[in-house]
């Protein structure tokens, strides 16, 4: 019930952003470049994937994402909320019961301050992740620094950002070790290439690291337009956590096929 409420709050918050002027942002803009006359400043997309399994293996997987960006004269803001929820049917004391096997919520926000050259900016970034089935109660990070768009043409574009920050990771129990927190370096890059009028490839990579701890994210996606506002996306996501305690598996992978709808 708490998860459902959190999902509804994420979508409700995203709907309130519809009153803002939005542009395509540096991070995770993972839908095709829909046709526009260039005057539209508002952009918000929603992504949803549902997998229902029956037969010998029964289960339900739900994956969703909301991405909104806001462009002003001096600032460009971007907001993301995504979730993953999975249930499987298992044998518990001789009876078949549905058991939650994955539950994760991730939220992030970034504000870029535009300099004299609009392709060069100073950024502030924050993120929060709550994954019920990893060793952490939560993971969070804040960072500031420099971002730049190296090029943008009709076929491709490349952006990057880098700067210092502070990360916090709280473990589920004291027996697992000490909480991890301290100064980090955050770096991110995004490459996008238009393969055709209806297909777009994107690669996003980010890392947050200090001498002992690192967290890296890779998102690779191929999206194809179905019509003007609807697209289908194939994505491969990888999250790698490295710590001195070496708790659990360091690499999580996820492959998904989802529908993406552009609201604005």
N, C-alpha and C positions, 0 to 999 in steps of 0.2 A: 504494500500500500504506500509506503514511504517513497519507493522508487517511482510509482505512477504519479504521485503528487509532484515529485521533483521534475519529472518529464513535462507535466502540464505547466509548471511554473516556467520552465525553459521556453516553451512555445509561447506562453503568454507574454513573457518578457520580450521575445523577439517580435511579436505583433506590435508592441508598443513602440518599437524602433521604426515602424513604418512611417512615422511622422518625421523622421530625420532624412537628411540628404545623404545618400550613400554612394560610394565608389568601390571599385574592385581593389582589394587590399593586398598587402605583401604576403600574408600567410594564408595557406590552405584554401585558396580560391580554386576549388577542384570541380568546377562544372564547365561545360563548353562556353565559349564566348558567344552568347546569343546576340542576334542582330540588334543594333541600336543606332540612333542617329547622332549619338555623342552628347546629346543635351540632357539625357537622363542622369541624375545625380544619385538616385536612390537604387540600391540593389540589396535584395534579400533572397536567399535560396533555402529550401528545405529538402532534406534527403531522408529516405526511408527504405529500409529493406526488411523483409519478413521471410523466415524460413520455417516451414512446418514439416516435420519428419514423422512418418508413420511406419507401420510394419514391425520388424524386429527391433528397430531403434526409434523411439518416439521422443519428440522434443519440439521446442519452440525457441527461435532466436529472433530478437528484435533489435534493429540497429537504426539510429536516427541522428540527424545533425541539422543545426540551424546556423547559418553564416550570414552576418549582416555587417555592412561597412558604411561609414558616414564621412563625407567629404565637406570640409569647411574651407574658408579662405586661408587660414594659417595652420589648420590641423586636419589630419586624416585619421579616423578611428575605425577599428575593426573589432567585432565581437563574435565569439564562437561558443556554441554549447553542443556537445554530442554525448550520446549514451549508447550503451550496449547491455542487453539483458538476455539471458539464456536459461531455459529450463529443460531438464531431461527427466525421463521416467526411469526410476531405478528400483531394484528389489531391496526393500527395507523390512527386515524381519519377516520375510516370506510374502510380503505384500508389495504391489506396485504403487509407488508414490512419486509425484512430481517434485523434483529437488532443484533449487536454483543453483546453477553451476557457473554463472558469470553475471556480474553486475558492476558496471563502471560508468561513472559520470566525469566528464572533462569540460572545463570552462577556461577561456582565455580572453584577454583584452589587450589591445595595443593602440597607442596613440603616437602618431608621427607628427613632429613639428617641421613645417616646410621652411627651408632656407631660401636664399635668393634664387638658387637653381632648384626648381621643384623636384628634380630627380635625386636631390641630396637632402637628407632629413636627419633629425635627432629623434630617437624613439624611446618610449617607456612601455614595458611589457610586463604582464603578470599572468600566471596560470595556476590552476588548482585541479587536482585529480583525486578522486575517491574511488578506489578499486577494492571491492569487498573481498576479492579472492587472491590478492597478492600479500606480501609480508608487511605492507605499509598501511597504517591507518589513513594517511593522506600524504600527498606530495605536492609541494607548492614552490613557486619561484618568482622572483622579481628581477628585472634587468633594465638597464638604460644603455644607450650607446648610439652608434652611427648606422644608418641604413642608406642604401644607394641602389638605383636602378641603372645597371651598366649599359643595357641597350633595350630597345623596344622597336620592332618593326612589324610589318604585316604578317610575318611568319612566326616569329619567336620573340621572347623576352627573357631577361635574366635579372634577378634581384637578390640582394644579400643584406644581412645586418650582423653586427658584432658589437659586443660591449660587456662590461662587468655586471654582476648581479649577486643575488643572495638566494640560496635554496634551502628548503626545509623539508625533511622527510621524517615522519613520526612512525615508529614501528608499532605493530599491533600489541606487543607485550614486551616487558623488560627482559624476559628470558632470551629474546632474539638478539639482544645487543643494545647498543646505545643509539638514540636518535641522531640523525645526520643533519647538520646545518652548518652553513658557512659561506664564504665568498666563492663565486664561480665565474667562469667566462661562458657567455652564451653566444653562439653563432648559428645563423640560419641562412639557407639559400633556397630559392625557388626558380625552376626552369620550366618554361611553357613553350610548346610548339604546336602550331596548327597544322595537322596532317592533311586536312581537307576542309571543305566548307561546313562539314557536320561532325568532324572528329578532332579532338584535342587531347594531347598528351601532356601530363604534368609530373614533375618530380620535385618533392619538397624534402629537405633534410634539415634537422636542427640538432644541436648538441649543447648540453650544459655540463660543465666539468670543472673539477678542482684536482688536487694532487691525488686524492683517494677515491673520489666518487665521480661517476659520469652517468648521464642519462641521454640517450640518443633516440631520435625518432626519424623514421623514413616512411614517406607516403608516396607511392607510385600509382598513378591512375590514368585510365584511358576512358574518355567520355564521348558519347555519340548522341547527337540531337535526334529526337524522335519527331518533334515539331518545334514551333517557336519557343515554347516555354518548358517543354519536358525533355529530359535526357536520360539515358541509361549509362551507368558508370561501373566499370570494373576497377577495383582498387586492391592493392597489396600493401598492408601496413605492418611495420616492424618497430618494436620498442625494446631497446636494450638498456638494462640497468646494471651498473657495475659498482660494487661496494666492497670494502675490506672483509665484511662478514660473509659474503657469498651465500646469501640466503635464497633458497629456491632456484628456479631457472632464471638465467639472466636475460634470455631473449623470448619475447612474446610476438607471435605473428598472427595476422588476420587477413583473410582473403574474402572479399565481399562483392556482390553484384547488387546495386541499389538503383532506385529511381530518384532523379533529382528534378525538383520543380522550382522554377524561378518565379517568385511572387511579384517582384518589382524589377 
